[in-house]
């Protein structure tokens, strides 16, 4: 077994890509956990307010992630084909969309933060805390819209180490500045939840500056705003056809998942506070399997771009085996973390009761998320199939999970834990359709073109 892992080029390459991606995801989860841990000493209201306000960042992340993975679908295959010019044009196209969404969210967060908070809660204290947080977060949205696309393109061509180093810089600074502004260290003012937003925006600005530095020394893939105006009819139509379903998939999933927070937010601050801790622990549990999905998608895209379709199909099977293993590991991580979280969380007795059972539910929920993410966001998109995931998640989230959650919480008035349990059935409901589509092989397509720059 060891020899097979060592000698198989797929396993060698995927483990080389997975480590930087896991480090990146680990640091991202560390920032979220640092926010919760530090705000734990400020008060339960600050934790709840930031948790709710962060739902907008989660939606925006999914927009950027959808655009980034859409660009990755094209860039990974064109890298396998050896066409660097096409990659640069795709980057410019993706950047147009990401900046448009960044300005939209930044404007709303700066001018209408109270209204944004009222969508999640009617608690006056949470609205006030969350509004101040959102207003200062607006700057980070603009920086994020640029860096996320550029780093996604770098990852798509295998330069995950550079991408990871950029994120290490941003996340490390974020944690340090969080402590400075939350607790008022080194003479800084004590800003609580507002300090989290200031720290995030400052670290994102520094990350953007670092991306420009990387671009300056890069021989091929540049962060150059002139590419925003690059025109190529064929690539633009391919990007729209492939990326918009991917982005739509991630948006409807993210907004649907945010509806879970809307439901929990109207069931009391105890439910919101408990869920805030659960999200952090679940993020750590999914780090390895989500990293495997990202790395696998990049490798499969490169192989498909070389037109080695049979090899790609075999590699997809290997990726699924690794996903099952990492999903099981993720569940064990959540289980192992549960006693430590219960020991150190300072919540009300009722919130602690919710927290305990929510964590136990997530010990198996991780597996559902691992399999679906690897197939929909990794395998299918590597083969240029983003439409299936869009349709599948639209039906699952908006025809099943969200209506079920509202029915359980507000019509049937079930207890908090029963509502949470029902919401966490969403990943398993779509397994039969997702696995069937994987086995059909319809996702396996070479989406590159040979005549890109003849007519343009």
C-alpha positions as CSV (number, residue, x, y, z in Angstrom):
1,X,0.0,0.0,0.0
2,X,2.8,2.4,0.9
3,X,4.6,1.6,-2.3
4,X,1.5,2.2,-4.4
5,X,0.9,5.6,-2.7
6,X,4.5,6.5,-3.3
7,X,4.7,5.4,-6.9
8,X,1.3,6.6,-8.2
9,X,1.8,10.1,-9.6
10,X,-1.8,11.0,-8.7
11,X,-1.2,10.4,-5.0
12,X,2.2,12.2,-5.0
13,X,0.7,15.3,-6.7
14,X,-2.4,15.4,-4.6
15,X,-0.5,15.2,-1.3
16,X,1.8,17.9,-2.5
17,X,-1.2,20.2,-3.3
18,X,-3.3,19.2,-0.3
19,X,-0.8,20.3,2.4
20,X,-0.7,24.0,1.5
21,X,-4.4,24.1,0.9
22,X,-5.0,22.4,4.3
23,X,-2.7,24.9,6.0
24,X,-4.6,27.7,4.3
25,X,-8.0,26.3,5.4
26,X,-6.6,25.7,8.9
27,X,-5.6,29.3,9.3
28,X,-9.0,30.5,8.0
29,X,-10.7,28.3,10.6
30,X,-8.2,29.6,13.2
31,X,-9.2,33.2,12.5
32,X,-12.9,32.3,12.9
33,X,-12.2,30.4,16.1
34,X,-10.0,33.2,17.4
35,X,-12.8,35.7,16.9
36,X,-15.2,33.5,18.9
37,X,-12.7,32.7,21.6
38,X,-11.7,36.4,22.1
39,X,-15.3,37.7,21.9
40,X,-16.2,35.0,24.4
41,X,-14.4,37.3,27.0
42,X,-16.4,40.3,25.8
43,X,-19.8,38.8,26.0
44,X,-22.4,36.5,24.5
45,X,-24.1,39.4,22.6
46,X,-20.9,40.2,20.8
47,X,-20.5,36.6,19.7
48,X,-24.0,36.4,18.5
49,X,-23.9,39.7,16.6
50,X,-20.7,38.9,14.8
51,X,-21.9,35.5,14.0
52,X,-25.0,36.9,12.3
53,X,-23.2,39.8,10.6
54,X,-20.6,37.3,9.3
55,X,-23.3,35.6,7.2
56,X,-22.9,38.4,4.6
57,X,-19.2,37.7,4.4
58,X,-20.0,34.0,4.0
59,X,-22.4,34.8,1.1
60,X,-19.8,37.1,-0.5
61,X,-17.1,34.4,0.0
62,X,-19.3,32.0,-1.9
63,X,-19.7,34.5,-4.7
64,X,-15.9,34.9,-4.9
65,X,-15.4,31.1,-4.5
66,X,-17.9,30.5,-7.3
67,X,-16.2,32.9,-9.6
68,X,-12.8,31.6,-8.5
69,X,-13.7,27.9,-9.1
70,X,-15.4,28.9,-12.3
71,X,-12.1,30.5,-13.4
72,X,-10.3,27.4,-12.1
73,X,-12.4,25.1,-14.3
74,X,-11.0,26.9,-17.4
75,X,-7.5,27.8,-16.1
76,X,-6.7,24.3,-14.9
77,X,-7.6,22.8,-18.2
78,X,-5.8,25.5,-20.2
79,X,-2.7,25.0,-18.0
80,X,-2.8,21.3,-18.9
81,X,-3.0,22.5,-22.5
82,X,-0.2,25.0,-22.0
83,X,-2.1,28.1,-23.0
84,X,-1.0,30.9,-20.5
85,X,-2.6,33.7,-22.5
86,X,-6.0,32.2,-22.2
87,X,-5.5,31.9,-18.4
88,X,-4.7,35.6,-18.1
89,X,-7.8,36.6,-20.1
90,X,-10.0,34.4,-17.9
91,X,-8.5,36.1,-14.8
92,X,-9.6,39.5,-16.2
93,X,-13.1,38.3,-16.9
94,X,-13.5,36.8,-13.4
95,X,-12.1,40.0,-11.9
96,X,-14.8,42.1,-13.6
97,X,-17.5,40.1,-11.9
98,X,-15.8,39.9,-8.5
99,X,-15.2,43.6,-8.2
100,X,-18.8,44.3,-9.2
101,X,-20.1,42.2,-6.3
102,X,-17.5,43.6,-3.9
103,X,-18.6,47.1,-4.6
104,X,-22.3,46.1,-4.1
105,X,-21.7,44.4,-0.7
106,X,-19.3,47.1,0.4
107,X,-21.8,49.9,-0.4
108,X,-24.6,48.1,1.4
109,X,-22.4,47.4,4.5
110,X,-21.2,51.0,4.7
111,X,-24.6,52.8,4.1
112,X,-27.2,50.3,5.3
113,X,-25.7,48.1,8.0
114,X,-28.7,48.3,10.4
115,X,-31.1,47.1,7.7
116,X,-28.8,44.2,6.8
117,X,-28.8,43.1,10.5
118,X,-32.6,43.3,10.8
119,X,-32.8,40.5,8.2
120,X,-31.3,38.2,10.8
121,X,-32.6,39.4,14.2
122,X,-35.0,41.8,15.8
123,X,-32.8,42.2,18.9
124,X,-31.8,45.9,19.3
125,X,-28.5,45.2,21.0
126,X,-27.4,42.6,18.3
127,X,-28.4,45.0,15.6
128,X,-26.3,47.9,17.0
129,X,-23.2,45.7,17.5
130,X,-23.5,44.0,14.1
131,X,-24.0,47.3,12.3
132,X,-20.8,48.8,13.6
133,X,-19.0,45.5,12.6
134,X,-20.4,45.6,9.1
135,X,-19.5,49.2,8.4
136,X,-15.9,48.6,9.1
137,X,-15.9,45.3,7.2
138,X,-16.8,47.1,3.9
139,X,-13.2,47.9,3.1
140,X,-12.2,44.2,3.4
141,X,-14.9,43.2,0.9
142,X,-13.2,45.4,-1.8
143,X,-9.7,43.9,-1.2
144,X,-11.1,40.4,-1.0
145,X,-12.7,40.8,-4.4
146,X,-9.3,41.2,-6.0
147,X,-7.2,38.8,-4.0
148,X,-9.6,35.8,-4.1
149,X,-9.7,35.7,-7.9
150,X,-5.9,36.2,-8.3
151,X,-5.1,33.5,-5.7
152,X,-7.6,31.1,-7.3
153,X,-5.9,31.4,-10.6
154,X,-2.5,30.8,-9.0
155,X,-3.9,27.6,-7.4
156,X,-5.4,26.4,-10.6
157,X,-1.9,26.2,-12.2
158,X,-0.5,24.4,-9.2
159,X,1.1,27.4,-7.4
160,X,-0.7,26.7,-4.2
161,X,2.4,27.4,-2.0
162,X,2.4,31.1,-3.0
163,X,-1.4,31.3,-2.5
164,X,-1.0,29.7,0.9
165,X,1.8,32.1,2.0
166,X,-0.5,35.1,1.1
167,X,-3.2,33.7,3.2
168,X,-0.8,32.8,6.1
169,X,0.2,36.5,6.1
170,X,-3.4,37.8,6.1
171,X,-4.7,35.3,8.7
172,X,-1.7,35.7,11.0
173,X,-2.1,39.5,11.0
174,X,-5.8,39.1,11.5
175,X,-5.4,37.1,14.7
176,X,-2.8,39.5,16.1
177,X,-4.8,42.6,15.2
178,X,-7.9,41.0,16.6
179,X,-6.3,40.7,20.0
180,X,-5.0,44.3,19.8
181,X,-8.3,45.9,19.0
182,X,-10.6,43.6,21.0
183,X,-8.7,43.8,24.2
184,X,-7.0,47.2,23.7
185,X,-3.4,46.0,23.7
186,X,-0.3,48.2,23.2
187,X,-2.3,51.4,23.9
188,X,-5.0,50.7,21.2
189,X,-8.6,51.4,22.1
190,X,-10.8,48.5,23.4
191,X,-13.3,48.1,20.5
192,X,-14.8,44.6,21.0
193,X,-16.7,43.4,18.0
194,X,-15.8,46.5,16.0
195,X,-12.2,45.6,16.5
196,X,-12.7,42.3,14.7
197,X,-13.8,44.2,11.6
198,X,-11.0,46.6,11.7
199,X,-8.5,43.8,12.1
200,X,-10.0,41.9,9.2
201,X,-9.9,45.0,6.9
202,X,-6.4,45.9,7.8
203,X,-5.1,42.3,7.1
204,X,-6.9,42.2,3.8
205,X,-5.3,45.4,2.7
206,X,-1.9,44.0,3.5
207,X,-2.7,40.8,1.7
208,X,-3.6,42.8,-1.4
209,X,-0.3,44.6,-1.3
210,X,1.5,41.3,-1.0
211,X,-0.4,40.0,-4.1
212,X,0.8,43.0,-6.1
213,X,4.4,42.2,-4.9
214,X,4.0,38.6,-6.1
215,X,2.6,39.7,-9.4
216,X,5.6,42.0,-9.9
217,X,8.0,39.1,-9.7
218,X,5.8,36.6,-11.6
219,X,6.9,35.9,-15.2
220,X,3.5,35.0,-16.5
221,X,0.4,35.3,-14.3
222,X,0.1,39.0,-13.4
223,X,-2.3,41.0,-11.2
224,X,-2.8,43.6,-13.9
225,X,-6.0,45.6,-14.1
226,X,-5.6,46.1,-17.8
227,X,-6.8,42.5,-18.2
228,X,-10.2,43.7,-16.9
229,X,-10.7,45.1,-20.4
230,X,-9.4,42.1,-22.4
231,X,-12.0,41.0,-24.9
232,X,-12.3,37.4,-26.2
233,X,-15.8,36.4,-27.3
234,X,-15.2,32.6,-27.0
235,X,-13.6,32.8,-23.6
236,X,-16.2,35.2,-22.3
237,X,-19.0,32.9,-23.5
238,X,-17.3,29.9,-21.9
239,X,-16.8,31.7,-18.7
240,X,-20.5,32.7,-18.6
241,X,-21.6,29.2,-19.5
242,X,-19.3,27.5,-16.9
243,X,-18.7,30.0,-14.2
244,X,-22.1,31.5,-13.6
245,X,-23.7,28.1,-12.8
246,X,-20.8,27.5,-10.4
247,X,-21.3,30.9,-8.8
248,X,-25.0,30.5,-8.7
249,X,-24.5,27.1,-7.1
250,X,-22.3,28.5,-4.4
251,X,-24.6,31.6,-3.8
252,X,-27.9,29.6,-3.5
253,X,-26.1,27.1,-1.2
254,X,-24.6,29.9,0.9
255,X,-27.8,32.0,1.1
256,X,-29.7,28.8,1.9
257,X,-27.2,28.0,4.6
258,X,-27.6,31.6,5.9
259,X,-31.3,31.0,6.2
260,X,-30.4,28.4,8.8
261,X,-28.9,31.2,10.8
262,X,-32.0,33.3,10.2
263,X,-34.1,30.4,11.6
264,X,-31.7,29.9,14.6
265,X,-31.5,33.7,15.1
266,X,-35.2,33.9,15.7
267,X,-35.1,31.0,18.1
268,X,-33.2,33.0,20.7
269,X,-29.6,34.2,21.5
270,X,-28.8,30.9,23.2
271,X,-29.3,29.0,19.9
272,X,-27.3,31.6,18.0
273,X,-24.4,31.5,20.5
274,X,-24.3,27.7,20.5
275,X,-24.3,27.6,16.7
276,X,-21.4,30.1,16.6
277,X,-19.2,27.6,18.4
278,X,-20.5,24.7,16.4
279,X,-19.6,26.5,13.1
280,X,-16.0,27.0,14.2
281,X,-15.6,23.3,15.3
282,X,-17.2,22.0,12.1
283,X,-14.9,24.2,10.0
284,X,-11.9,22.4,11.6
285,X,-13.5,19.1,10.9
286,X,-14.0,19.8,7.2
287,X,-10.5,21.3,6.6
288,X,-8.9,18.1,5.3
289,X,-11.7,16.8,3.2
290,X,-12.4,20.2,1.6
291,X,-8.7,20.6,0.9
292,X,-8.7,17.2,-0.7
293,X,-11.7,18.3,-2.9
294,X,-9.8,21.5,-4.0
295,X,-6.5,19.7,-4.8
296,X,-8.3,16.9,-6.6
297,X,-10.3,19.3,-8.7
298,X,-7.1,21.1,-9.8
299,X,-5.3,17.8,-10.7
300,X,-8.3,16.4,-12.6
301,X,-8.6,19.7,-14.5
302,X,-5.0,19.6,-15.6
303,X,-5.3,15.9,-16.7
304,X,-8.5,16.6,-18.6
305,X,-6.9,19.6,-20.3
306,X,-4.2,17.2,-21.6
307,X,-7.1,15.2,-23.0
308,X,-6.3,12.1,-20.9
309,X,-9.9,11.4,-20.1
310,X,-9.5,7.7,-19.1
311,X,-6.7,8.6,-16.7
312,X,-8.9,11.4,-15.2
313,X,-11.8,8.9,-14.6
314,X,-9.4,6.6,-12.7
315,X,-8.0,9.5,-10.7
316,X,-11.6,10.5,-9.7
317,X,-12.1,7.1,-8.2
318,X,-8.9,7.5,-6.2
319,X,-10.1,10.9,-5.0
320,X,-13.4,9.5,-3.8
321,X,-11.6,6.9,-1.7
322,X,-9.5,9.6,-0.1
323,X,-12.6,11.7,0.5
324,X,-14.3,8.8,2.5
325,X,-11.2,8.5,4.7
326,X,-10.8,12.3,5.3
327,X,-14.6,12.6,6.0
328,X,-14.3,10.0,8.7
329,X,-11.2,11.8,10.1
330,X,-13.2,15.0,10.1
331,X,-16.0,13.5,12.2
332,X,-13.5,12.1,14.7
333,X,-12.0,15.6,15.0
334,X,-15.4,17.1,15.9
335,X,-16.0,14.3,18.4
336,X,-12.5,14.8,20.0
337,X,-13.0,18.6,20.2
338,X,-16.4,18.4,21.9
339,X,-15.3,17.9,25.5
340,X,-12.8,20.7,25.2
341,X,-15.3,23.1,23.7
342,X,-17.8,22.3,26.5
343,X,-15.2,22.8,29.1
344,X,-14.0,26.3,28.0
345,X,-17.2,27.9,26.5
346,X,-18.8,30.4,28.8
347,X,-22.4,30.3,27.7
348,X,-25.7,30.1,29.6
349,X,-26.8,26.6,30.8
350,X,-29.4,26.4,28.0
351,X,-26.9,27.4,25.3
352,X,-24.4,24.8,26.6
353,X,-27.1,22.1,26.3
354,X,-27.7,23.1,22.7
355,X,-24.0,23.2,22.0
356,X,-23.4,19.6,23.2
357,X,-25.9,18.0,21.0
358,X,-25.2,20.2,18.0
359,X,-21.6,19.1,18.1
360,X,-22.6,15.4,18.2
361,X,-24.9,15.9,15.2
362,X,-21.9,17.3,13.3
363,X,-19.8,14.2,13.9
364,X,-21.6,12.5,11.1
365,X,-22.7,15.6,9.2
366,X,-19.1,16.2,8.1
367,X,-19.2,13.0,6.0
368,X,-22.2,14.2,4.0
369,X,-20.6,17.6,3.3
370,X,-17.2,15.9,2.4
371,X,-18.7,13.6,-0.3
372,X,-20.9,16.3,-1.9
373,X,-18.2,19.0,-1.9
374,X,-15.7,16.7,-3.5
375,X,-18.1,15.6,-6.2
376,X,-19.9,18.8,-7.0
377,X,-17.2,21.4,-6.4
378,X,-14.2,19.2,-7.2
379,X,-14.8,16.3,-9.6
380,X,-17.8,17.7,-11.6
381,X,-16.3,21.2,-12.0
382,X,-12.9,19.8,-13.1
383,X,-14.8,18.3,-16.1
384,X,-16.6,21.5,-16.9
385,X,-19.9,20.4,-15.3
386,X,-21.2,23.1,-13.1
387,X,-24.8,23.0,-14.1
388,X,-25.7,19.8,-12.2
389,X,-24.5,21.1,-8.9
390,X,-26.5,24.3,-9.4
391,X,-29.7,22.4,-10.1
392,X,-29.1,19.8,-7.3
393,X,-28.4,22.4,-4.6
394,X,-31.2,24.7,-5.7
395,X,-33.7,21.9,-5.2
396,X,-32.1,20.5,-2.0
397,X,-31.7,23.9,-0.2
398,X,-34.8,25.7,-1.4
399,X,-37.4,23.0,-2.0
400,X,-36.3,20.8,1.0
401,X,-34.0,22.1,3.7
402,X,-35.1,25.8,4.1
403,X,-38.9,25.2,3.9
404,X,-38.5,22.3,6.3
405,X,-36.5,24.5,8.7
406,X,-39.1,27.3,8.7
407,X,-42.0,24.8,9.0
408,X,-40.3,23.0,12.0
409,X,-39.3,26.2,13.8
410,X,-42.3,28.6,13.2
411,X,-45.3,26.4,12.2
412,X,-44.7,23.3,14.2
413,X,-42.7,25.2,16.9
414,X,-40.4,22.2,17.5
415,X,-37.5,22.5,20.0
416,X,-34.3,24.0,18.9
417,X,-32.4,20.7,18.7
418,X,-35.0,19.1,16.6
419,X,-35.0,22.0,14.2
420,X,-31.2,21.8,14.0
421,X,-31.3,18.1,13.4
422,X,-33.7,18.4,10.5
423,X,-31.6,21.2,8.9
424,X,-28.6,18.8,9.1
425,X,-30.3,16.2,6.9
426,X,-29.7,18.4,3.8
427,X,-26.4,16.9,2.7
428,X,-27.6,13.3,2.9
429,X,-30.9,13.9,1.0
430,X,-28.9,14.7,-2.2
431,X,-26.5,11.8,-2.0
432,X,-28.4,9.4,-4.3
433,X,-28.6,11.9,-7.2
434,X,-25.0,13.2,-6.8
435,X,-23.5,9.7,-6.7
436,X,-25.6,8.5,-9.6
437,X,-24.4,11.5,-11.7
438,X,-20.8,10.7,-10.8
439,X,-21.2,7.1,-11.9
440,X,-22.7,8.2,-15.2
441,X,-19.5,9.9,-16.3
442,X,-21.4,12.8,-17.9
443,X,-19.3,15.3,-16.0
444,X,-16.1,14.3,-17.9
445,X,-15.5,16.9,-20.6
446,X,-12.5,18.7,-22.2
447,X,-13.6,22.3,-22.4
448,X,-10.5,23.9,-23.9
449,X,-10.5,25.4,-27.4
450,X,-7.9,25.6,-30.2
451,X,-9.1,28.7,-32.0
452,X,-9.2,31.2,-29.2
453,X,-7.2,34.1,-30.6
454,X,-7.8,33.8,-34.3
455,X,-10.9,35.9,-34.5
456,X,-10.1,38.3,-31.7
